[in-house]
Amino acid sequence: MTKRFTATIIIANVIMGLLLYLSSQLMLSEINGSVLTGYTLTTIGLAPAQTGQVIIPIAISMANFPFYVFILFLIVNACFIIKLLTSKETKQNPS
């Protein structure tokens, strides 16, 4: 395994970790001040908080970005693992 490939793996994981953190912060800021109406694996339902006697029947559905980033994280790392396993430099010589 070369130093360049190692650096690529580290940089990719740092970037994906940052994306996971930022997407989680985005979801938390969207949920703040709203009422969670429901969620699935890929979407989160939000409604504005009800104040007083007025009932607002508006609800929005938002993509679950941390889930998508986590799946991207797994796919990229699986590609790195496959690349490492098929690399000729990492195979050990039988003695």
C-alpha positions in Angstrom: 0.0 0.0 0.0 1.5 3.3 -1.0 1.6 6.5 1.0 -0.5 8.2 -1.6 -3.3 5.6 -1.3 -3.2 5.9 2.5 -3.4 9.6 2.3 -6.4 9.3 -0.1 -8.2 7.0 2.4 -7.6 9.3 5.3 -8.7 12.5 3.4 -11.8 10.7 2.1 -12.8 9.6 5.6 -12.2 13.1 7.1 -14.3 14.7 4.4 -17.1 12.1 4.8 -17.0 12.5 8.6 -17.3 16.3 8.1 -20.3 15.7 5.8 -21.9 13.5 8.4 -21.5 16.1 11.1 -22.8 18.9 8.9 -25.8 16.9 7.8 -26.6 16.0 11.4 -26.4 19.7 12.3 -28.7 20.6 9.4 -31.3 18.1 10.6 -31.1 19.3 14.2 -31.5 23.0 13.1 -34.5 22.0 11.0 -36.1 20.0 13.9 -35.5 22.8 16.4 -38.8 24.7 16.8 -40.8 22.1 14.9 -42.8 19.1 15.9 -41.8 15.7 14.6 -44.8 14.2 12.9 -43.2 10.9 11.8 -40.2 9.4 10.2 -39.0 6.7 8.0 -35.6 5.5 7.1 -35.3 8.1 4.3 -37.6 10.9 5.3 -38.5 12.9 8.4 -41.9 14.6 8.7 -42.0 18.0 10.4 -44.8 20.4 11.3 -44.6 23.9 12.7 -45.1 24.2 16.5 -48.7 24.9 17.4 -49.2 28.1 19.4 -52.5 29.3 20.9 -55.8 28.2 19.3 -54.7 28.3 15.7 -54.0 24.9 14.2 -51.8 24.9 11.2 -52.2 21.7 9.2 -49.0 22.2 7.2 -46.5 19.4 7.4 -43.4 18.9 5.3 -41.3 15.9 4.6 -37.5 16.3 4.6 -34.9 13.9 3.4 -32.9 12.1 6.0 -29.5 13.4 5.0 -27.4 11.8 7.7 -28.7 8.4 6.6 -27.6 9.1 3.0 -24.2 10.3 4.1 -23.7 7.2 6.2 -24.6 4.9 3.3 -22.1 6.9 1.2 -19.5 6.4 3.9 -20.1 2.6 3.9 -19.9 2.4 0.1 -16.7 4.4 -0.2 -15.0 2.4 2.6 -16.1 -0.8 1.0 -14.5 0.3 -2.3 -11.3 1.1 -0.4 -11.4 -2.4 1.2 -11.9 -4.1 -2.1 -9.1 -2.1 -3.7 -6.8 -3.1 -0.8 -7.7 -6.8 -1.1 -7.1 -6.9 -4.8 -3.8 -4.9 -4.6 -0.7 -6.9 -5.4 1.4 -4.9 -2.9 -0.6 -6.1 0.1 -0.6 -9.8 -0.7 1.8 -11.8 1.5 4.2 -14.3 0.0 3.7 -17.9 1.3 6.9 -19.2 3.0 
